[in-house]
């Protein structure tokens, strides 16, 4: 949902596509983070136990109001991936971090498309961290098509 300041903050579950789409873009603050957290909490129970799902991490035009808010938002996607059985490729950026993937998730994420408009960063992530089931895009359309069609 787009509001007056041009932000989009939502999470939606598309059962027919087995797709969890998490969208946050625009200049975001602490209350936006809390809204997104609530939206995600509403979506997750809709996913059937034992499902294998795809995740669209749509951060196109995301910008945080300050560094504290940025730190909170940057954990949203990796925490979901780890909780539901998938190690984010870019976790290699933090070799000191001990990451333990949930060995018995209620459902399992099997494929992730990340989208952001920072072309330099996304190109680097694509080269260093992409795999058969995780990739990085600057185009929302390309990310969605890769996720759904491959």
C-alpha positions in Angstrom: 0.0 0.0 0.0 1.5 3.4 -1.1 1.0 6.2 1.4 1.3 10.0 1.0 5.1 10.1 1.5 5.6 7.6 -1.4 6.4 4.6 0.7 5.3 1.1 0.2 5.2 -1.3 3.2 3.5 -4.7 2.9 3.8 -8.4 2.9 1.4 -10.7 1.0 1.1 -14.5 0.6 0.1 -15.7 -2.8 -0.9 -19.3 -2.2 -1.5 -20.3 -5.8 2.1 -19.3 -6.6 3.6 -20.4 -3.3 5.0 -16.9 -3.1 5.7 -14.7 -0.1 6.2 -11.1 -1.4 7.7 -8.7 1.1 7.8 -5.1 -0.1 9.4 -2.1 1.5 10.4 1.0 -0.4 10.7 4.7 0.0 12.1 6.7 3.0 11.2 4.5 6.0 11.2 5.1 9.7 10.7 3.2 13.0 6.9 3.2 12.7 7.2 1.8 9.1 9.4 -1.0 10.5 6.7 -1.8 13.1 4.0 -1.8 10.3 6.1 -4.2 8.2 6.7 -6.5 11.1 2.9 -6.7 11.7 2.2 -7.4 8.1 4.7 -10.2 8.0 3.3 -11.7 11.2 -0.1 -11.7 9.6 1.2 -13.5 6.5 3.2 -16.3 7.9 0.3 -18.2 9.5 -1.4 -18.4 6.1 1.4 -20.6 4.7 0.7 -24.3 5.0 2.9 -26.5 7.1 5.4 -28.5 5.0 5.1 -26.1 2.1 8.1 -25.2 -0.1 7.8 -21.5 -1.0 9.5 -18.7 -2.9 10.3 -15.3 -1.4 10.4 -12.0 -3.2 12.5 -9.6 -1.2 11.4 -6.4 -2.9 13.4 -3.5 -1.5 13.3 -1.3 -4.6 14.0 2.3 -3.6 14.3 1.5 0.1 16.0 4.1 2.1 16.1 4.4 5.9 15.5 7.6 7.8 18.6 6.9 9.9 21.2 4.2 10.6 19.2 2.7 13.5 16.2 2.2 11.3 18.4 0.8 8.5 19.9 -1.8 10.9 16.4 -3.1 11.7 15.2 -3.3 8.1 18.4 -5.0 6.9 17.7 -8.0 9.2 14.1 -8.6 8.1 14.9 -10.8 5.0 17.8 -12.8 6.4 16.0 -13.6 9.6 13.0 -14.9 7.7 15.3 -16.9 5.4 17.2 -18.5 8.3 14.1 -19.2 10.3 12.6 -21.0 7.3 15.5 -23.1 6.2 17.7 -21.1 3.8 21.1 -19.4 4.4 21.3 -16.0 2.7 24.2 -15.9 0.2 25.3 -12.5 1.5 25.8 -13.9 5.0 29.3 -14.5 3.7 29.9 -10.8 4.2 29.9 -11.4 7.9 32.1 -14.4 8.5 32.2 -13.6 12.3 28.5 -14.0 12.6 27.4 -17.5 13.7 24.3 -18.4 11.7 22.2 -21.4 12.6 19.5 -22.3 10.2 16.4 -23.7 11.7 16.7 -27.5 11.0 12.9 -28.0 11.4 11.1 -25.1 9.8 7.3 -25.2 9.6 7.7 -24.5 5.9 10.8 -24.1 3.8 12.0 -21.3 1.6 13.5 -22.8 -1.5 14.1 -19.8 -3.8 14.7 -16.1 -3.2 14.8 -13.1 -5.5 16.2 -9.9 -4.0 15.4 -6.5 -5.7 16.9 -3.1 -5.0 17.8 -0.1 -7.1 21.4 0.2 -6.0 22.9 -1.1 -9.2 26.5 -1.2 -8.0 25.6 -3.2 -4.9 23.2 -5.5 -6.7 25.7 -6.3 -9.4 28.3 -7.1 -6.8 25.9 -9.3 -4.9 24.9 -11.0 -8.1 28.5 -11.8 -8.9 29.5 -12.9 -5.4 26.4 -14.5 -3.9 23.9 -15.6 -6.5 23.1 -19.3 -6.9 20.6 -21.5 -8.6 18.0 -20.6 -5.9 19.0 -17.1 -4.9 19.6 -14.1 -7.1 19.8 -10.3 -7.1 18.1 -7.8 -9.4 17.6 -4.1 -10.1 14.4 -4.7 -11.9 11.3 -5.8 -10.0 9.9 -7.3 -13.2 13.1 -9.4 -13.9 13.2 -10.5 -10.2 9.6 -11.7 -10.3 9.9 -13.4 -13.6 13.1 -15.3 -12.5 11.4 -16.3 -9.3 8.2 -17.6 -10.9 9.4 -19.0 -14.2 12.6 -20.8 -13.3 
